[in-house]
Amino acid sequence: MGLSSFIFIIVLALTIFFFVRSVRRIAFNIHLGKDIVIDDDKPRRWKTMAKVALGQSKMTVRPVAGFLHIIVYVGFVLINIEVLEIIIDGISGSHRILSFAGEFYNYLIGFFDILAFLVLLSCVIFLIRRNILKIDRFKSPDLKGWPFLDANVILLFEIVLMSAILIMNASDSKLQILAPELYHSAGSFPISGWLINLLPENIDSLILIERSMWWVHIIGIFIFLNYVPFSKHFHILLAFPNTYYSNLRVKGDLNNLVSVTNEVKMMMDPSADPYATPAADSNQVVEKFGAEDVTDLTWKSIMDAYTCTECGRCSDVCPANQTGKLLSPRKIMMDVRDRAEELGAIKRKSGMDSHDDKKLLGDYILEEEIWACNTCNACTEACPVNNDPLQVIIDIRRYLVMEQSKIPSELAVTFTNIENNGAPWQFAPSDRLNWKNES
């Protein structure tokens, strides 16, 4: 084993170690949420995952962004086949080890060459859309600071990686012509072949360029891999389980609170003592209505937050957001993720019973945001990875109403009417059909 292979194996091992550690951190944070079982209608769930995550069906609603994203997505998936070859070459010290496939390998590398150029071009267009054209949904206060920088960093990463692979291929193809005893003929280079005339004729210089770009590409991928868990781009991986566990209920159908169901069952049990308190040595936990912090949400809601692409499609279609109200469904998802990160770090360091003096409600999400929502489900319909911001909003509302008795004055009148009259309107049930007598 040569020195180059030894260094490569060490770098690969460190990459895997740090990536696994980051994934474990995110898994820990997701499991801060309450446990729920989602195992119904599995065929429909697999179909949803194939359609939304693999097929990118929701991205094409906006044709320009959808087409460009599909190019980047396909490039990310398929070019990894070439990355597999690079890893094998790095470990074994070989060069284009899969070239034994002959003509098929040539077609494959040629396709990757074209795809790398298309990915590079798409990322440049995305940068222009974000930073020069300044599309409205990218100018939101939600994206100030790190979120805005994060999106640009990823795009620049992709541009560097694709540029490296094109220059590597160009220098490789020229070396195959000038020094066939060192670089055997392998691959087809329909795009990078155009760069040959820009490269030096000196063989040593070409080898230096080819090897440098080889290392830049693979080390860049390793860095990218360990950057992604700290970025919104972790949706690349989480989109698949997240869409599988999508909310399949009819839009507008709210889930029942287990805590309320238990209360009703107790009320209907003649042997139950409604005033009884749990014994000191009992494992019974007093259930909370709704959500005050991330630990009161389900693990699925926290997974939604980590899958959020921050694309802003949810906020772009939100009528409350469009009329200038404080609510932004994208911000709701980002706040849940940020709070899970903060609380998860505390619990990993000091134990599961540790906590801080902050809450999701109040410190991250304001009551004004929660009550601005009209529960139209536009955000959940628009999300390209099937996130459900509405569930978080409903859970926090439930906490405010059922635990804190805090409701806007307008709703207080409605609730009173429902309690007294069985309807939201302020007239007696006996008068409900009087309208039909009007001529």
N, C-alpha and C positions, 0 to 999 in steps of 0.2 A: 504494500500500500504506500503510495506516494504521499508527500507532505500535503499536496493540494487536496487529496481525498480525505486525509486525516482532519484537516481544517474544516472541510465541508461537513463531515460527519458531526464534528463538535458543534458547528453552527446550526445544523439541522436538529440535533438533540436539544439544544437550548431553545430553539424556536418552538418545538413541540411542547417542551416543558412550560414555557411562559404562556403559550396559547391555552393549554389545558388548565393552567391555574386561573386564567381569566374566565374561561368557560365555567369553571367551578364557582367562581365568584358570582357570576350572573345567575347560575342555577340556584345558588344559595339565596340570592336576593329575590328571585321569583318565588321561591318556596316560603318567603316571609308571609305570603298571602294565605288565606284560608283554603283548606283542601276542598275540592269539589271533584266529582266523578263525571267525566264526559265520555261516554262510551256508546251512545245511541246512534243508530242509522249509519253504521260504518261505511257501507257502500257509497252513500251520499257524501260522507266526509272525504273519502279518497277521491271522489269525483271533483269535489270542491277544491281540494288541494291541487289536483292535476290541472284544473282549469285556471285557477287564480294564481297560484304560486309558480307552477311550471309553465303554464300557457300564457301567463301575463295578460289575461283577458280584460282586466279592468284598466290596464295602462293605455289601451288603444282608444279609450273614450276621448282622450286628447291626442289626436293622430301624430302631431309632430314630436311631442315629448315621448309618446308611446313608442313610436318607431325607433327613435334614437336610443331609448332605454332598452328596447329588445336587442338592438345591436350590441350594446355594452353587456347585457345579460348573457347573450349567446357567446360573446367573446370570452367573458369570465369563465363560463362553463367549459367551452370546448378547448380554449387555449391551454387549460390546465392539463390536457392530454400531453401537450408538448412539455409542460412543466414536469410531468411525471418522467419523461425521458431525460430532462435536465438533471433531475434528482438521481436517477440511475447512473447517468454519466458522472455526476459529482462523486458518488460513492465508489464506483468501479474505476474511475479514471479513464473511461472510454469516451468516444466522440460519436454522437448520433447513433446510439446503440440499436435503435429500432429501425434503422435504415435497411435491415435485412428484408423488410417487407417489400422492397423494390418499388415498382411503379405506384402501388397504393400509397406508400410512404411519400413519394414525390407529390402526388395529388393532395395528400393530407397537409403536408408542409406548405404547399402552394395556397391551399384554402386558409390555413392559419395566417399566412402572410397577408392575404387580402383582408382577413378579419381584423388583424392587428391594426391595419391602416384605418379601417372603418371605425374601430373603437377609438382610436386616437382622434379622428375627425369628429366623432360624436361628442367626445369629452371637450374638445375645443369649442364646439357649438354650445354645449351646456355652460361652459365658463362665460361665454359671451352673453347668454340668456340671463345668467345670474348677476354679472358684474357690469355689463354695458347696457343691455336692453332693460335690465332690472324689472323683470316680470313682477306684477303686483304681489303675488303670494310669497315672493322672496324678499319683500321689503318690510314685512311685518315686524313689530317689536319682539315677537317670539324668537326671532332668529338673530338678535343682536349678540355680538360677542362670539363665544365659542361655536354655537350652531352654524353661524355663517362661515366661520373659518374652517370648520370641520368639512363642510361640503366642498369648499375649494381645495382643501388639502387632498381629499380623495381623488378629485378630478385631476389634479396635478400629478398625484401618484400614478394614476392610470396612464397619463400622457408620457411620463418618464419610462414606465415599464414597457409600453408599446414602442416608444422610440428606441429603447435599448434592444428590443427583440428584432426590430427592423434593421438597425445598424449591425447587430450581431450576424443576422442572416446575410446582409450585403457583404460584409467582410469575409464571411464563411464561403459565400459563392465565389468571390474573387480568388480566395486561397485555393479553392478546388480547381481553378484554372491555372494559377501560377505555381502551386506547389502540391500537385496531386499525390505525391508520396507522403505528405503530412496530413492532408485533408482529402479523404476520398470523396468521390462524387456521391452526393446524397441530397435529396430535396429539390423542390422547385420554388423559385423566388420571383413571382410575377410583379410584385411591388418593390421589394427591397433591391431587386436587380437594377432598378433605375438609379440607385445610389452608388453603384460601382464606380462610375467615373469621378465621383467626388472623393474617393478613397485613394490613399497613396499606393505607389507601385511596389514599395519596399516590403518584402515578405515579413521581416521582423516587425515592422510597424503594423502590418495587417494583423499579425498574430496577437500583438499587444492590444489592438482595438477589439478584435474578436473575443479574446479572453476577458478583457475589461468589461465589455458589454454583457458577456455571459454572467460574470459575477454581479454586475449592477442589476441585471434582470432578476436573478434568483435571490440575491440578498434583499432586493426591493420587494419581492413577493413575500419573503419571510417577515420583513418589517411591516408590510401591509397586513399580513395575517395577524400580527400581534397588535396592530393599531385598531383593527376592525372592532374588537370587543369593547373598545372605549369610544366608539363612534356610532352614529346612527346607522352606519352601514352593516351593523350586525344583523340587520333584517335579511341580508343575503342568505344567512343560515336559518334564522328563526321564522322566515316567511312560510316555510313548509309545515312545521308543527303548528304554527299559529293559524294557518288557513284550515288545517285538518280539524282543529278544535274550534272552528268558527261557530258563532251563534246561528243555529239553523232555525230558530223560532221565527214565526211570522213577525215582520217588522211591527213594532208597537206592542208586542206581547211581552209583558214584564214578568220576570221570574218571581216566584213566591219566596219570601224570607223564611228560612228554616226556623229562625227564632220565633217568628210570628206563628208559624204552623205548630210549633211545640206549645206555645201559649194557648192556642185555640184547643189543641188536644187536651191540655190540662184543664181548661175551662169545662170541657165536655166530659171529663172524667169525674164521676161523683165521689170517688174515693180520694181525689187529690186535694191537698191543702194549699190553696192559693197564697197563703201567708207564710208558708214554710220557707225557711232559709237553708241553704246547703250546710250540712254538718261540717265541723272543723276539719275532720279527717276525710272528707269526701273529695273526690276528684271532679265533682260537678263544677262547671264554670258558668257563671252568670253570663248569658249571651247578650251581645250588644246589637241593637237595631241599627242597621246601616253602617256607614264607614266614616270614621274620623281620621284614621291614619292608614298607611298602606297595609298594615297587618290586618285590617278589617276588610280589605278587598280580597277577591279570590286570586289564586295564582294566575288564572287566565287573564285577569285585568292587568296584572303586572307584566305578564308576557306580552300583552298588547303594547304596553309602553316601551318595552325593549325592542319590539318589532317595528315601531313607528319609523317611517322613512323621513319624517319632517318635510314631506312634499307640499303640505298645505292645502291639499285638495279638500280635506274636511272643512277647514276654516273658510275656504273659497266659496263653498256652497252653503255655509251656515247662515241662515237669515238673520240671526241675532248679531253675528259678527259683521255682516254686510250692512246692517243698519246702525253700526257704530257702538253697539253694546260691548261690554268688557269681555264677553265669552269668546274664546278661541279653542275649539276642540283639539287642535294641534298642541296648544300650550298645556291643556289638561293632561295629555299623554306624556309630554315632556316633563311636567311637574311630578307625575307619578314615578317616572323613571329616576328623576333626580332625588326624590325622597327615598326611594328604595335603595339607591346607591349610598346615600348618607346614613340611613338607619342600618343597612346591612353592614357597613364598615364598623359601626359601633358594636353591633352584636357579634361580629367575628372577633373583634378585639377583646371585648369585655364579657362576653357570654350572652346567651339567648335572653336572659332576664333583664339585661341592661337596656336602658332607653335614654333619650335626651329630653329636653323640655320643649321640643318642637312637635308639630302635627302637620299632616298633609293639609287639613282644613285650617285655614287661618294663616299659616306660615308660607304655604305654597299656593293654595287655591282659595280665593275669597268667596264669601257667600254671594256677593253680587254676580260673580261668574256663574255660579250654580243655578241661580234663579233666573238668569237671562235665557236659559235653554227652553225651547218650546217643544222638545222631545219629538221633532219631526223625522228623525233618523236620516236626515240628508248626509250627515258626516259618516255614518256607518255604511251607507250605500256607496259613497264616493271613495272610501279608503281602498287603495290598491292591494292591501294585505289583510283586509277584513278585520281591522281593529274595530272596537266597540267603545268609543268614548262615552256614549250615552249611559252605559252600564255604570261607569264610575260616577257620573253626574247623579244618576238615580240613587246610587248607594249613599252618596254624601247627603242628598236631599232627605233620604229616609232617616239618616242620623239627626239632621237638624230638626225634623218634624217630630220624630218618635222619641228621641232622647233629650233634645233641648227645647222642644216646643217652640221653635223659632220659625215663623213663617211670615211672608210678606202680608201686609194688611189686606191686599186684594184677595189673597187666597183664604185668609181667615173668614171672610164673609162667605166664600164658596163652601168651605168646610162646615161652617155653621148651618148653612142651608141644607147640605147633604145630610147632616146629623138630624136636623129637625124635620125636613120635608122630604128626604129621600131623593133629592134632586138638587142641582146647583142653583136653581131659581128660587126667588124669594116669594113663593106663594104656596098655599096648602095643596097637598096631594089631591084633595077633592076637587080642586079647581083646574087640574092639569089638562082636562079635555075641553075646557070652555072655548078654546080656540075654534072648535069645529062648529060652534053655534053662531060664530060671527059670519055675517053675510057680506 
